[in-house]
């Protein structure tokens, strides 16, 4: 028990490093890093600690080894991650209070919206045809399906999984600038694309993992915070 608490206290001890000092992290500016760090602590330290306390053995690793693994994760991954990120921010001498301005190309923006709309359609078609749209069928079944698809299909499926939320968040961030600086038709087309992306993401989340809805909310919340900074 002492070792588990020690691992957790190491993570708590990183908080002053993250939020204090010159160019400290702020929720609006460093939202995704803070989110990533929180999930790293949750999955790599807290979850194994709970498993160790409940004495449930997973993946043939003795639960007695979890506290030592937790200490290793904190010292070899989480602590260097935080320190390096802080050093990068300090090196850039970030001014958090500066007004952020976007220089947007109207033609490139429209092209990207059309491209991602087409990509969304392609993903849906390919995922449905390869029985990869609904993935709540079990790990073994998914592994068997993945093993049977070609590399190009797998690349499209995985690329969509990784890009869907960042594209939604990016468009949500840019929307006020688009409305202010571009033609109304471009703004409404961008709003239409964003709406389609959100609906598609929600539909995918409903049939697979409603936890994805949390990530969608966090992405849109970040876009809101970004505009308020």
FENJOTA-V186489 format. One record per residue. N is the residue number from 1. RES is the residue in three letters. PHI is phi in radians with two decimals (none if undefined). OMEGA is omega in degrees with one decimal (none if undefined). BURIAL is 1 if it has 9 or more other C-alpha atoms within 8 Angstrom, else 0. Layout:
# FENJOTA-V186489
n->N res->RES phi->PHI omega->OMEGA burial->BURIAL
n->N res->RES phi->PHI omega->OMEGA burial->BURIAL
This chain:
# FENJOTA-V186489
n->1 res->UNK phi->none omega->179.9 burial->0
n->2 res->UNK phi->-1.09 omega->-179.6 burial->0
n->3 res->UNK phi->-1.17 omega->179.9 burial->0
n->4 res->UNK phi->-1.10 omega->179.5 burial->1
n->5 res->UNK phi->-1.13 omega->178.6 burial->0
n->6 res->UNK phi->-1.11 omega->178.0 burial->1
n->7 res->UNK phi->-1.06 omega->-179.0 burial->1
n->8 res->UNK phi->-1.16 omega->-179.9 burial->1
n->9 res->UNK phi->-1.14 omega->176.0 burial->0
n->10 res->UNK phi->-1.06 omega->178.8 burial->1
n->11 res->UNK phi->-1.17 omega->178.8 burial->1
n->12 res->UNK phi->-1.08 omega->179.7 burial->0
n->13 res->UNK phi->-1.14 omega->177.9 burial->0
n->14 res->UNK phi->-1.34 omega->-175.6 burial->1
n->15 res->UNK phi->-0.98 omega->178.4 burial->0
n->16 res->UNK phi->-1.05 omega->179.2 burial->0
n->17 res->UNK phi->-1.15 omega->-176.4 burial->1
n->18 res->UNK phi->-1.31 omega->-167.3 burial->1
n->19 res->UNK phi->-1.89 omega->-178.3 burial->1
n->20 res->UNK phi->-2.02 omega->173.4 burial->0
n->21 res->UNK phi->1.56 omega->-176.8 burial->0
n->22 res->UNK phi->-1.17 omega->-179.4 burial->0
n->23 res->UNK phi->0.91 omega->-178.5 burial->1
n->24 res->UNK phi->-1.10 omega->179.5 burial->1
n->25 res->UNK phi->-1.26 omega->177.5 burial->1
n->26 res->UNK phi->-2.29 omega->-172.8 burial->0
n->27 res->UNK phi->-1.00 omega->-177.3 burial->0
n->28 res->UNK phi->-1.22 omega->-175.7 burial->1
n->29 res->UNK phi->-1.56 omega->-172.1 burial->1
n->30 res->UNK phi->-2.11 omega->-172.8 burial->1
n->31 res->UNK phi->-0.99 omega->-173.3 burial->1
n->32 res->UNK phi->-1.26 omega->175.7 burial->0
n->33 res->UNK phi->-1.16 omega->178.2 burial->0
n->34 res->UNK phi->-1.09 omega->177.9 burial->1
n->35 res->UNK phi->-1.11 omega->179.2 burial->0
n->36 res->UNK phi->-1.07 omega->-179.8 burial->0
n->37 res->UNK phi->-1.11 omega->179.6 burial->1
n->38 res->UNK phi->-1.10 omega->179.0 burial->0
n->39 res->UNK phi->-1.20 omega->176.8 burial->0
n->40 res->UNK phi->-1.08 omega->178.3 burial->1
n->41 res->UNK phi->-1.13 omega->-177.9 burial->1
n->42 res->UNK phi->-1.10 omega->-174.0 burial->1
n->43 res->UNK phi->-1.45 omega->-174.0 burial->1
n->44 res->UNK phi->-1.71 omega->-179.2 burial->1
n->45 res->UNK phi->-2.13 omega->-173.3 burial->1
n->46 res->UNK phi->-1.21 omega->-179.5 burial->1
n->47 res->UNK phi->-1.06 omega->175.5 burial->1
n->48 res->UNK phi->-1.07 omega->178.6 burial->1
n->49 res->UNK phi->-1.12 omega->178.2 burial->1
n->50 res->UNK phi->-1.12 omega->177.3 burial->0
n->51 res->UNK phi->-1.07 omega->179.4 burial->1
n->52 res->UNK phi->-1.12 omega->-178.2 burial->1
n->53 res->UNK phi->-1.22 omega->-179.8 burial->0
n->54 res->UNK phi->-1.52 omega->176.6 burial->0
n->55 res->UNK phi->1.05 omega->175.4 burial->0
n->56 res->UNK phi->-1.78 omega->-178.3 burial->0
n->57 res->UNK phi->-1.48 omega->-177.0 burial->1
n->58 res->UNK phi->-2.23 omega->174.4 burial->0
n->59 res->UNK phi->0.96 omega->174.9 burial->0
n->60 res->UNK phi->1.07 omega->175.5 burial->0
n->61 res->UNK phi->-1.74 omega->179.6 burial->0
n->62 res->UNK phi->-1.12 omega->-176.6 burial->0
n->63 res->UNK phi->-1.11 omega->178.5 burial->1
n->64 res->UNK phi->-1.12 omega->-178.6 burial->0
n->65 res->UNK phi->-1.46 omega->-175.8 burial->0
n->66 res->UNK phi->-1.05 omega->179.2 burial->1
n->67 res->UNK phi->-1.01 omega->-179.5 burial->1
n->68 res->UNK phi->-1.22 omega->175.1 burial->0
n->69 res->UNK phi->-1.12 omega->178.6 burial->0
n->70 res->UNK phi->-1.09 omega->177.8 burial->1
n->71 res->UNK phi->-1.09 omega->179.6 burial->1
n->72 res->UNK phi->-1.12 omega->-179.7 burial->1
n->73 res->UNK phi->-1.09 omega->-179.8 burial->1
n->74 res->UNK phi->-1.12 omega->-174.0 burial->1
n->75 res->UNK phi->-1.34 omega->-173.8 burial->1
n->76 res->UNK phi->-1.79 omega->-177.5 burial->0
n->77 res->UNK phi->-2.21 omega->-172.2 burial->1
n->78 res->UNK phi->-1.20 omega->-179.5 burial->1
n->79 res->UNK phi->-1.09 omega->176.1 burial->1
n->80 res->UNK phi->-1.06 omega->179.2 burial->1
n->81 res->UNK phi->-1.05 omega->-179.3 burial->0
n->82 res->UNK phi->-1.13 omega->-177.0 burial->1
n->83 res->UNK phi->-1.13 omega->179.6 burial->1
n->84 res->UNK phi->-1.14 omega->178.8 burial->0
n->85 res->UNK phi->-1.09 omega->177.9 burial->0
n->86 res->UNK phi->-1.11 omega->179.1 burial->1
n->87 res->UNK phi->-1.10 omega->178.4 burial->0
n->88 res->UNK phi->-1.13 omega->179.0 burial->0
n->89 res->UNK phi->-1.16 omega->179.2 burial->1
n->90 res->UNK phi->-1.12 omega->-180.0 burial->1
n->91 res->UNK phi->-1.12 omega->178.4 burial->0
n->92 res->UNK phi->-1.44 omega->-179.7 burial->0
n->93 res->UNK phi->0.93 omega->-174.1 burial->0
n->94 res->UNK phi->-1.09 omega->173.1 burial->0
n->95 res->UNK phi->-1.91 omega->-172.6 burial->0
n->96 res->UNK phi->-1.18 omega->-175.1 burial->0
n->97 res->UNK phi->-1.59 omega->178.0 burial->0
n->98 res->UNK phi->-1.22 omega->177.6 burial->0
n->99 res->UNK phi->-1.28 omega->-179.7 burial->0
n->100 res->UNK phi->-1.49 omega->179.8 burial->0
n->101 res->UNK phi->-2.15 omega->179.8 burial->0
n->102 res->UNK phi->-1.87 omega->172.4 burial->0
n->103 res->UNK phi->-1.72 omega->-173.0 burial->0
n->104 res->UNK phi->-1.87 omega->172.8 burial->0
n->105 res->UNK phi->-1.75 omega->-176.0 burial->0
n->106 res->UNK phi->-1.10 omega->-178.5 burial->0
n->107 res->UNK phi->-1.16 omega->179.2 burial->0
n->108 res->UNK phi->-1.19 omega->178.0 burial->0
n->109 res->UNK phi->-1.10 omega->178.9 burial->1
n->110 res->UNK phi->-1.11 omega->178.2 burial->1
n->111 res->UNK phi->-1.04 omega->-179.5 burial->0
n->112 res->UNK phi->-1.13 omega->178.3 burial->0
n->113 res->UNK phi->-1.09 omega->178.7 burial->1
n->114 res->UNK phi->-1.11 omega->180.0 burial->0
n->115 res->UNK phi->-1.05 omega->-177.1 burial->0
n->116 res->UNK phi->-1.28 omega->173.0 burial->0
n->117 res->UNK phi->-1.12 omega->177.4 burial->1
n->118 res->UNK phi->-1.12 omega->179.3 burial->0
n->119 res->UNK phi->-1.14 omega->178.3 burial->1
n->120 res->UNK phi->-1.12 omega->177.7 burial->1
n->121 res->UNK phi->-1.12 omega->179.7 burial->0
n->122 res->UNK phi->-1.09 omega->178.7 burial->0
n->123 res->UNK phi->-1.05 omega->-178.4 burial->1
n->124 res->UNK phi->-1.04 omega->-179.7 burial->1
n->125 res->UNK phi->-1.08 omega->-177.9 burial->0
n->126 res->UNK phi->-1.17 omega->-178.7 burial->1
n->127 res->UNK phi->-1.12 omega->179.4 burial->1
n->128 res->UNK phi->-1.15 omega->-178.9 burial->1
n->129 res->UNK phi->-1.11 omega->-178.8 burial->0
n->130 res->UNK phi->-1.76 omega->178.6 burial->1
n->131 res->UNK phi->0.97 omega->179.4 burial->0
n->132 res->UNK phi->-2.05 omega->178.4 burial->1
n->133 res->UNK phi->-1.40 omega->175.8 burial->1
n->134 res->UNK phi->-1.64 omega->-172.5 burial->1
n->135 res->UNK phi->-1.98 omega->178.0 burial->1
n->136 res->UNK phi->-1.59 omega->-176.9 burial->0
n->137 res->UNK phi->-2.02 omega->179.7 burial->0
n->138 res->UNK phi->1.91 omega->-176.4 burial->0
n->139 res->UNK phi->-1.11 omega->-177.8 burial->0
n->140 res->UNK phi->-1.13 omega->-179.5 burial->0
n->141 res->UNK phi->-1.15 omega->178.8 burial->0
n->142 res->UNK phi->-1.11 omega->179.4 burial->1
n->143 res->UNK phi->-1.07 omega->179.5 burial->0
n->144 res->UNK phi->-1.18 omega->179.4 burial->0
n->145 res->UNK phi->-1.16 omega->-179.7 burial->1
n->146 res->UNK phi->-1.05 omega->179.6 burial->0
n->147 res->UNK phi->-1.17 omega->-176.9 burial->0
n->148 res->UNK phi->-1.73 omega->-178.8 burial->0
n->149 res->UNK phi->-1.70 omega->180.0 burial->1
n->150 res->UNK phi->-1.38 omega->-173.5 burial->0
n->151 res->UNK phi->-1.12 omega->-178.6 burial->0
n->152 res->UNK phi->-1.13 omega->178.1 burial->0
n->153 res->UNK phi->-1.09 omega->179.9 burial->1
n->154 res->UNK phi->-1.09 omega->179.3 burial->1
n->155 res->UNK phi->-1.11 omega->179.0 burial->0
n->156 res->UNK phi->-1.15 omega->-179.7 burial->1
n->157 res->UNK phi->-1.10 omega->-177.7 burial->1
n->158 res->UNK phi->-1.23 omega->178.5 burial->0
n->159 res->UNK phi->-1.10 omega->177.6 burial->0
n->160 res->UNK phi->-1.10 omega->-179.9 burial->1
n->161 res->UNK phi->-1.02 omega->-176.6 burial->0
n->162 res->UNK phi->-1.44 omega->-170.8 burial->0
n->163 res->UNK phi->-1.62 omega->-171.6 burial->0
n->164 res->UNK phi->-0.98 omega->-177.5 burial->1
n->165 res->UNK phi->-1.19 omega->176.3 burial->1
n->166 res->UNK phi->-1.04 omega->178.7 burial->1
n->167 res->UNK phi->-1.15 omega->177.9 burial->0
n->168 res->UNK phi->-1.05 omega->-178.8 burial->1
n->169 res->UNK phi->-1.11 omega->-179.8 burial->1
n->170 res->UNK phi->-1.09 omega->179.7 burial->1
n->171 res->UNK phi->-1.11 omega->178.7 burial->1
n->172 res->UNK phi->-1.11 omega->177.3 burial->1
n->173 res->UNK phi->-1.17 omega->-174.2 burial->1
n->174 res->UNK phi->-1.41 omega->-171.7 burial->1
n->175 res->UNK phi->-0.97 omega->178.4 burial->1
n->176 res->UNK phi->-1.06 omega->177.9 burial->0
n->177 res->UNK phi->-1.16 omega->178.1 burial->1
n->178 res->UNK phi->-1.07 omega->-179.8 burial->1
n->179 res->UNK phi->-1.13 omega->-175.3 burial->1
n->180 res->UNK phi->-1.38 omega->-168.1 burial->0
n->181 res->UNK phi->-1.99 omega->-175.2 burial->0
n->182 res->UNK phi->-2.12 omega->-179.7 burial->1
n->183 res->UNK phi->-1.12 omega->-178.4 burial->0
n->184 res->UNK phi->-1.12 omega->179.2 burial->0
n->185 res->UNK phi->-1.13 omega->177.8 burial->0
n->186 res->UNK phi->-1.15 omega->179.0 burial->1
n->187 res->UNK phi->-1.10 omega->-178.0 burial->1
n->188 res->UNK phi->-1.18 omega->176.7 burial->0
n->189 res->UNK phi->-1.18 omega->177.1 burial->1
n->190 res->UNK phi->-1.13 omega->177.5 burial->1
n->191 res->UNK phi->-1.13 omega->176.6 burial->1
n->192 res->UNK phi->-1.07 omega->179.3 burial->0
n->193 res->UNK phi->-1.08 omega->178.9 burial->1
n->194 res->UNK phi->-1.06 omega->179.4 burial->1
n->195 res->UNK phi->-1.08 omega->178.9 burial->0
n->196 res->UNK phi->-1.09 omega->-179.8 burial->1
n->197 res->UNK phi->-1.08 omega->-179.1 burial->1
n->198 res->UNK phi->-1.14 omega->179.7 burial->1
n->199 res->UNK phi->-1.08 omega->179.5 burial->0
n->200 res->UNK phi->-1.11 omega->179.5 burial->1
n->201 res->UNK phi->-1.15 omega->179.3 burial->1
n->202 res->UNK phi->-1.11 omega->179.2 burial->1
n->203 res->UNK phi->-1.05 omega->179.1 burial->0
n->204 res->UNK phi->-1.14 omega->-179.1 burial->1
n->205 res->UNK phi->-1.16 omega->-176.7 burial->1
n->206 res->UNK phi->-1.09 omega->-175.7 burial->0
n->207 res->UNK phi->-1.59 omega->-177.6 burial->1
n->208 res->UNK phi->-2.14 omega->-178.5 burial->1
n->209 res->UNK phi->-2.58 omega->-179.5 burial->1
n->210 res->UNK phi->-1.20 omega->173.5 burial->1
n->211 res->UNK phi->-1.10 omega->177.2 burial->0
n->212 res->UNK phi->-1.07 omega->177.5 burial->0
n->213 res->UNK phi->-1.11 omega->177.6 burial->1
n->214 res->UNK phi->-1.11 omega->179.3 burial->0
n->215 res->UNK phi->-1.13 omega->176.8 burial->1
n->216 res->UNK phi->-1.10 omega->178.4 burial->1
n->217 res->UNK phi->-1.06 omega->-179.6 burial->0
n->218 res->UNK phi->-1.12 omega->178.4 burial->0
n->219 res->UNK phi->-1.11 omega->179.3 burial->1
n->220 res->UNK phi->-1.21 omega->177.5 burial->1
n->221 res->UNK phi->-1.15 omega->176.5 burial->0
n->222 res->UNK phi->-1.08 omega->178.9 burial->1
n->223 res->UNK phi->-1.04 omega->177.7 burial->1
n->224 res->UNK phi->-1.13 omega->179.8 burial->1
n->225 res->UNK phi->-1.11 omega->-178.6 burial->1
n->226 res->UNK phi->-1.07 omega->-179.6 burial->1
n->227 res->UNK phi->-1.25 omega->-178.3 burial->0
n->228 res->UNK phi->-1.48 omega->-177.1 burial->0
n->229 res->UNK phi->-1.17 omega->none burial->0
